[in-house]
Amino acid sequence: MKIINKFFIFINFCVLVFFSSVCYASGTTLTSTDSSSGSPTVNSEAAVLMDAKKGNVLYEKNSTKQMYPASTTKVMTAILTVEKCDLNADVTVSYWAVNAVPYSYSLGYITPGQVYTVEELLNITLIASANDAAFVLAEYIANLDNPDYVFETSETSKNAFDESIAKFATMMNDKAKEIGCTNTHFVNPNGIYNDNHYSTAYDLALIGKYAYDNDIIKSICSKVTYNLPKNEFHPTYNTTNALLRSNHKYYYEYANGLKTGYTDAAGYCIIATASKNGIDLICVILKGEYLADGTATRETDCINLFNYGFDNYKSVNLINEGDVVRTIDILNGTADTKSLEVKASSSLNCVVFADEVVDVTPVIQFSTVLAPIAEGQVIGSITYTIDGESYKSDLIATHDVYSSNVMNIILALFAVFGVLLIIVTIISVKKK
């Protein structure tokens, strides 16, 4: 049986080679003229504008300069929270989670001993930029394997709290590396100033992109207000993101997230997101300030960059989910099933200059071309390459293809003949 299986693997390989020689095509024709309206005005110290879907950088200023991220840090805390926690789980607020927040830093006005769900704490953390709520989440996540961690005011519990925050920071740094960050180091979950707590505009854009792909975080960060009746001290929380507030002078109608930040050392920071005409953009601003005329560069730089992106780039649809890419004949399929349509499993879009004409012939590759094939089975891929970037979708079968015993015999004979021909050729060469 093993010999037979290997034999048909060999046959499949031979047929794949045949397919690759007759039906794969690739090529890209790009006609473009950069007619952008010039570089946007950016007054803040560092900035990045990124395509949120693919991660291409559309604009940058000091994008790899090591800087303080302030409360944009909380986006990473949110990522770990949604990936590691049951959002409905109850969490008790510890004494040190509240009292470790330095004076003048923003609070959610939660008190030790109160019980909230993870989801409630996450909303408070992201919408109101509550440093105490971020500490509660970090301590909870660091002790998921130790549910009996202490809540007292003792020095022992303070040491345990510090150890928990250090453990959570290690988790943050590991996740940052996984995402692709190369110049980021966290020491706390909320961005409270520490000389060894830093990132870059580019790394924060990567973190923002990763968070933007999560529907839970994306939904929370788009909220303007959040109500929590159980908190008698502060039942309603308002977003710190002026771009989302319709009654604010810096309201931006296409904005839909993500997180602001501020400390004296960091200045005014933000990871902002916006969507328009099929384009999703991420804008990171670090060390913004208020100019002499009262202009807030964090917000105006975001608006300038978003307008630059939407005015000078467009989203091009390459293929839609479910589009039939090709019809192929499965050589050993039965007569009534052998004709197989293969379709794209996902839609593909790219962001290019607004005046760029994209004419792309994709590369189509098959990994399986012999029956049996099941409906929905991945049998290959389609890849578009544009400006050096690849856009790839799986190809799946639209129906079952059953194996024909007669065709299997014919293919087997064909393979045997091929092997014998190779052997005869080798022997002939050796005799010469």
N, C-alpha and C positions, 0 to 999 in steps of 0.2 A: 504493500500500500504506500509506503514512504517513497519507493522508487517511482510509482505512478504519479504521486503528488509532485515530486521534483520534476518529473517529465513534463507535466502540464504547466508548472512554473516556467520551465524553459520555453515551452510553446508560447506562453503569455509574453515572455520577454521578447521572443522573436517577432511576435505580432506587434508589440509596442514599438520595436525598432522600425518595423515597416510603417506604422502609423506616423512615427516621428519624421520619417523621410518624405511622406506624401501630404500631410495635412497640418503641419505646424508652420505658422507664419509669424514673423515679428517685424516690427519696424515702427518708428515714430517720426512724424513730421510735425514740427512745431513752427508756426509762423507768428512771431510776436515782435512788437515794438513797445518798449517801456514808455508808455505815455502818462505815467503817474504824475501827479501834480506837484512833485518835489517832496522832499522829506518833511514829515509833520513837525510842528513845533513841540518840543519836549523840554520843559524847564527843570524837571526833577533829575536827580543825580543818575539814576539807572532806570532802564525800561526795556521791556520786550513785548512785541506783538506777535502772537503765535496762532496758527491755524489749529483750532481745538481738535479737529478730527484726525489730522495726520501728524501734527507736531512741527510743521515747517515754520521757521522764523521769518516773518514778513518785515520786521523792523527790530533793531536793537541799539541800545546805547549803554555802554558799560555793563553788558549783560552777564559777564563772568566775574565782575568785581565782587569780592567778598564784603557783604554788608549785613546789618542787623535786620531781621524780618519782622520783628514785633509780633502782633497778633495774627498775622498771616500764618504763623506757626500752627494755629488751631485747625487749619485745613488738614494737616498731617494727623493731628489728634482725632479728627473726625474720620479719617480714612481707617485708622486702626480700630476705632469704635465700631463702625459698621461691619468691619471684617471679622471682628472677634467676639462681638456681643449679641445677645438676644435683646433687641430693642425694648422688649416688654419687661425685662428683668428689673427688679427693685434694687435701688442702691441707697444706702444710708450715708448721709453726709458726715464725714469725720471732722473733728475739731481742727486739725492742722490743715486740712484742705481749704478751710475758710481763712484761718488765721495766718497762713503762710503767704497770703497775697499782700505785697507791700502797699503802703499808703498811697493813694491817688490813682491806683490801677482800677479799671472797671470791674464791677461786681454784679452778680446775679441776685445778691441779697438773700442767699440761702443760709440756713443756720444749722449748726451741728445737731445731729439727731433726726433731722428731717429725712423723709424717704421720697425719692423721685424715681421714675423709670429712666432707663438709659436714654430713651428717645427724648424725654423732657429735658434732661441735662444736655443732650446734644443740641437741641433747639436753642437753649439758653446760651450755650457756648458759642454757636455760630451766628446767631441773630444779634444778641446783646453783647457779644464779645466778653462774656463773663469768665474772668480768670479763676474764680473759685469753682465754678462748674467744671472747667477744664481739669483742675486739680482732682476733683472728685472722680471724674472719668478715668484719669490716668492711674490714680491709686487703686480704683476698682479693677481695671484691666490688668495691672501688674500683680494683682492678688486673686486672679480667677481660679488659681489652684490653691488658694489659701483664704477661703471665705470667712475665717474667724479673725481677720486682721483687726487690730485694736483701734478704738476711737477716743481714748482718754486724752487728757491734757498733759500727761507725764512726759518726761524727757525720753523715756523709753519709746513711747509711741511717736514722738517727734523723730527719733532716729529711724524707726520703722517706716515712717512717712517718707523721709529723705531717701531711704533705700528703695522704696517703691517708685519714687519719681525717677531715680537714676536707672532703675530697671526699665521703666517705660521709655525713657530717653534712648536707651539702647535699642529698644524695639523700633522707635522712630527712625533712628539712624540706619538700622538694617533695612527698613522699608524704603527709605530715601535712596539707598544704593540700588535696591531692587528696581525702583522706578527709573533709575538712570542718573540720579544726582551725583555729581563728582566733587562738589565744593560746598557741602552742607553738613553742619554739625549742630544737633539739638541737645540741650541739657534740661529742658523743661517742656511741658505740654502747651504752654500758652504764650510764649514769647517775652516773658518778663526778662528785663535786661540782664544779660550775662556776657562778659567779654568773649566767652568761648561758645556762644550761641549765635550762629551765623548761617547765611545762605547766599545765593545769588539770584538775580532776576531770572536768569535762564532756568536754574534749578527749581525755583518757585513756579515757573510756568509749567514745567514738567509735572510738578505736584498738583498744580491746578488742573491740568489736563486729565490726570488720573482721577481726580475727585469729580470732575465734570462728567466723566463717564459713568459715575455712580448715581443712579436715579434718586436715592435717598438724600444724599448730600446736596445734589442739584436742587431738589425740591425745597429743602430747608433753607438753602442760601438765597432762594428767590423770594422768600417771604419778607413783607414789610413790617408786619407785627406778629407777635406770638402771645397768646393768652395762657396764663397758668393760674387759675383761680385758687389753687391750694397754697400759693405763696401770698400771704396776707400783706407782706411788706412791698411786693412789687408784682402784682398780678399780670401786668401787660408789659411786654418788652418790645422796643422799637429797633429796627435795623440800624446799624451804624453806617450802612452803605447809602450815601446820598444819591447815587446814580439810580437807585430803585424807588426813591420817594417822589411821587408825582407833584408834591407841593414844594419841592426844594428847587433852588435855582440851578442846581447841577443835575437835575433829573435827566436821564437819557432813556428814551423810549425803548431802545433795543436791548438795554441791559437786563441781565437775569441772574446775576450773582457777582462775587462769590464771597470775599472776606477782606475787611479792612484791617489796618493796624496802626498803632502809634506808640512810640516812646520818645523821650528827649533825644536819645542817641540814634534811634532809627529814623526819626522824622515821620512823615505821613506816608504810609504804605498801603498797597492794595493788590490783591489778585482779583481782577474783574473779568466778567464774561458777558458776551453779547451775541445775539443771533439776528440775522437779517438775510432774506433771499437765499436761504440754504447755506449760508456761511456762518460758522460758529467761530468766534474769536476769543482769545485769552489775552488780556493785557496785564502786565505786572509793572507797577510803579514802586520804586524804592527811594526813600529820602525826599519825598515831596515837601513843600513848604508853602507858607503864605507869603505872597509877594507884597511889595509896598502898597499896591493898589487894592489889596485885599483878596486877590485871586488865589484860590487854592489849587496849586499845581497838580496835586494828586488827581483831582477830578477833571481839571481841564486837560491834563495830559492824556488821561484815559479817553476822553471824548475826542480829542484830536487824533489819537491813534486809531480808535474805532472808525471814525469817519474816513481816515486815510485807507484803512483796510477795506471798508465797504465800497468806497468810491473807486478804488484802483484794482480790486480783485473781483473775481466772479467764481461761482461754483459750477463746475462742468460735470454733468452726469455721464459716466462711462458705461454703466450697465445697471439694470434694475434687478432686484431680487425676483426670481422666477422667470426671467428672460431665457428663452431657448437659445442656446449658443450654437448648437450643432446637432445634426441627426447623423448617427453612425450605425453601420451594420455590424452587429456582433457575429463574428464568423461562425461560432459554434452554437448560436442561438436557434431556437425552433423557428419555423417559418412565420408563425403568427406573432412572435415576440422579438425577433432579431433586430427590427428597425427601432432604434432607441434614440429618443430626444434627450439631450442633457441640458440642464438649466443651471443658472447661477444661484448659489445659495444665499447671496447677500448683494445688496446694492453697493456700487462703488462710485465715489465722487472725488473730484480733486479741485483744489483752489489754484487758479492761475491768474495772470494779469488780465484785466478786463478786455484788452484788445488782442489777446492771444488766441489764435486759431489752433485747435488741437485735433490732429488727424492721426489716430493711433490704430495700428493693427496689433492686436494682442497676441501673446504667446499662449497657446493652448497645449496642455500636457495631460496625458491620460496615464493613470496608474493601474487601471484594469480595463481590458478590452475583450475578455472572454467570459462566457456564462459559467455558472449562474450569477446573476446580478439582481439585487433586491431594490425595489422602489425606495428612493431616498438615499441609497448608498452613494458615498463619495467615490467617484471614479476618476477624478482628475482635478485640474485647476485652470483658471484663466488669469493671466497677469498682464496688466498694462504698466509700462514704464514711461514716466513723464518727468522730464527735467531731473533724471537720475533717481527718482522716487518710484517705488513699486507699489501697485495697488492690486491686490490679489483676492480672488473669491474661489471657493470650492465649486466644483461641478458635480451635480448629483443626478442620478437616474430618475426618470419620470415614471417608469413602470418596471415590473419584474421582467427579467429575461431568463427563460428556462433553457437549460442545456440540451442540445440535440445529440443523441448517441451516435447517429450517423456522421455528423460533422466532427465529433470528437475523434472518431476512427480515422476520418480523412486527415484531420490535423495531425494526429499521431503518426500516420504514414508519411505525411509531408515532413514532419520533424525527423523521422528516422532517415528518410531520404537525404535530408540536409546534413545530418550527422555523418552518414556514409560518404557523402560527397566531400565533406571536409576531410575525413580520414584518407580518402583516395588522393585528394590534392596534396596532403601532407606527405604521404608515401611517395608520390611522384616527385615532389620537390627534393626529398631526401635522396632519391635514386640519382638525380642529376648532380 
